[in-house]
Amino acid sequence: MARKDRKKKKIKVRLELPKDDKTETNFSIILAVCMMLGMGCMGFWITNADLVFKPMNQMPMFLNLACPDSFDPNIPVPPTYADNESCFLTKESPSVETWNEEWEKVGSPGAAAFFVVPGIEQQRLGSMPHPPQFVDVECVAEADNSGTFTLSIVERAYDMTTTVLYSEGHVSNSEDCGLANVPVEANTQYEIWVEVAPDQPPIRTFEFTLNVDAYDGIPENMNNKSLWIGPEVPIGPFSLHPTIFVNFFGLGLLIMVFPPALYSDAQARKIKAIEDKFPDFLRDLAEYWKGGLSMVVSVRTLASSEYGALNNDIQKMSDQLSWGIPFGDVMRMFAGRVNTPLVHRAVSLIDEANKAGGKISDILVTAANDSREIKFLEGERVRAIASYISVIWVSYLVFMGVIVVLSKVFIPAIANSNSGGESESIGNMQINAVDPLFFLVVFFYGVSAQAVGNGAMAGLMATGRLANGMKHSGFMLILALLAFNFVAFSPDLIGVPIAEGLVHSIGRVAPG
């Protein structure tokens, strides 16, 4: 008798036990990290803002703490160039001063003009020598007939004696014209000479551009008030200083409130998506129950339907019912996972009505209607509050726009009207000197405080959750940071050292 192989049936058990909800843990970690980073930004801001710490050496407390071997906050004298160079944060780099001029009809013996190399004053140098400086000359010599000429950089002493530093012969109408890397000394007068021999044709047009390395004794990362402005970052036509000390006030607030608010709001949107589908699930479950299906079969059938964000939870409920867990316990575990008042309310209603007896289908329909009514009222609240939220945003944008315009137009006009830096009197009225950076800082603090307050109010009115309000505040702070950095924090307003300009002669003389 033939033996038939019997295949063993494999039993697959799908165990999806409830997992611990890590939402609160993740939120706590994000909040703690952001608070530490935000407080770090606030610490950098407060030690540079001159609000609490006012060192006698006129340097920010941050630099006194970062470079204790370079700066002594108890010495009532500004640091020297040597002090600044000994700290890695306050090293100075040269700017380039340019002089461009055009001479016509340069014949024998030639033409000359003087210029003075700017530099650091001797008392500011300290124990270090002045950094080396160089001159570059680019020129174009056009003539009717090509000829030779000599281009020189000459030092003229106080006794009117001259010393040729560098000299080089050139040919007119040639592309090779100029001098490179000629060493010069600060606060010294030099002359640029163009010498044409008597037997050479005259130069019809001689145009030159003279570039000189210049130092002013103010570190690259500091302004005229010895406040931290950070390195310059050019972006197209904008000259930005993104690490200016006042930015860290806004960044500190932004980091502390925005990332935790985004995470909390993202979790709230997931729960809202579940709540939106929950009434439909209860209604369909009641319909299947009325049709004569058991609870296990009804939930298993619904698990293959489309309920959006609720699909995973329905699948878990189906698995739990297949293990023999009572329907009431399954619903309570579902309520614990979602953990919102609406779901707890509906599950409690179903549980209590089921214990009291009665048709479970009617109980499910009642709970579904109750949940749907609550979601409808929430939607009505959002629609009713939307206009108020718009008013809050518009009022903030108008306020920020007015402040930015005042910072860019009004404050510079007042400062320029009293550019001497001292108080002036007009009749019986005294006009004090205006520091544009002071007003910029005050305005920025006001706009930032307005962003936090308006955003918190908008979120509380819209959803009743502070996290949603902090999300609004974060977006408002981002707009404030962008507006001030691209418009108000311009170099002339934040006290970036303005180039003194290259002192030079007007016109020309014959060399000699």
FENTA-V960428 format. One line per field, one symbol per residue. ss: DSSP state (A for helix, B for strand, O for the rest). psi: psi as a letter, one per 20 degrees, with the letter a starting at -180 (. if undefined). burial: b if it has 9 or more other ideal C-beta (glycine too) atoms within 8 Angstrom, else e. Layout:
ss->???
psi->???
burial->???
This chain:
ss->OOOOOOOOOOOOOOOOOOOOOOAAAAAAAAAAAAAAAAAAAAAAAAOOOOOOOOOOOOOOAAAAAAOOOOOOOOOOOOOOAAAAAOOOOOOOOOBBBBBBBBBBBBOOOBBBBBBBOOOOOAAAAOOOOOOOBBBBBBBBBBOOOOOBBBBBBBBBOOOOOBBBBBBBBBBOOOOOOBBBBBBBOOOOBBBBBBBOOOOOOOBBBBBBBBBBBBOOOOOOOBOOOOOBOOOOBBBOOBBBOOOOOOAAAAAAAAAAAAAAAAAAAAAAAAAAAAAAAAAAAAAAAAAAAAOOOOAAAAAAAAAOOOOAAAAAAAAAAAAAAAOOOOAAAAAAAAAAAAOOAAAAAAAAAAAAAAAAOOOAAAAAAAAAAAAAAAAAAAAAAAAAAAAAAAAAAAAAAAAAAAAAAAAAAAAAAAAAAOOOOOOBBBOOBBBOOOOAAAAAAAAAAAAAAAAAAAAAAAAAAAAOOAAAAAAAAAAAAAAAAAAAAAAAOOAAAAOOOOOOOOBBOOOOBOOO
psi->ppppppppppoppoonqpqpojghggghggggghgggghgghghghiiikhgpmqhjkqqhghhhhmhihqoiiolpqqrhgghiipiikqqqqroppppqpqqmoapibqqqrqpoqapqhiihcjqrpqqqqpqpprpopqhpprqrppqppporhjjqqpogpqpqrpqjqinprqploprqqkqprqppoppqhjqqqpgpopqoppppqqjipqhjrahjkqpirqpnpnciqoqmhkqhhhhghhggghhhgghhggghghhhghhhghhighhghghhhghghijqrgghghhghhjrokciigghhggggghhhijpqgghghhhghhgglqhgghgghggggghhhirrphghgggghghgghhghghghhgghhighhghgggghghggggggggghhggghggghiliijrqqpocjppoqqpohhghgggghgghghhggggggggghhgijphhhhhgghghhhgggggghhighlqhhhjkpppphqoprqoarrpq.
burial->eeeeeeeeeeeeeeeeeeeeeeeeebbeebbeebbebbbbbbebbbbbbeeebebebebbbbbbeebeebbebeeeeebbbbbbbebebbbbebbebbbeeebeebeeebbbbbbbbbbbeeebbeebebeebbbbbbbbbbbeeebbbbbbbbbbeeeeebeebeeeebbbebeebbbeebebbbebebbbbbbbeeebbbbebbbbbbbbbbbbeebebbbeebbbbeeeeeeeeeebbebbbbbbbbbbbbbbbbebbbbbbebbebbebbbbbbbbbbbbbbbbbeeebebbbbbbbbbeeebebbbebbbbbbbbbeeeeeebbbbbbbbebbeeebbbbbbbbbbebbeeeeebbbbbbbbbbbbbebbeeeeeebeebbeebeebbebbbebbbebbbbbbeebbebbeebeeeeeeeeeeeebeebebbebbbebbbbbbebbbebbbbbbbbbeebebbbbbbbbbbbbbbbebbbebbbbeebbbbeeeeebebeeeeeebe
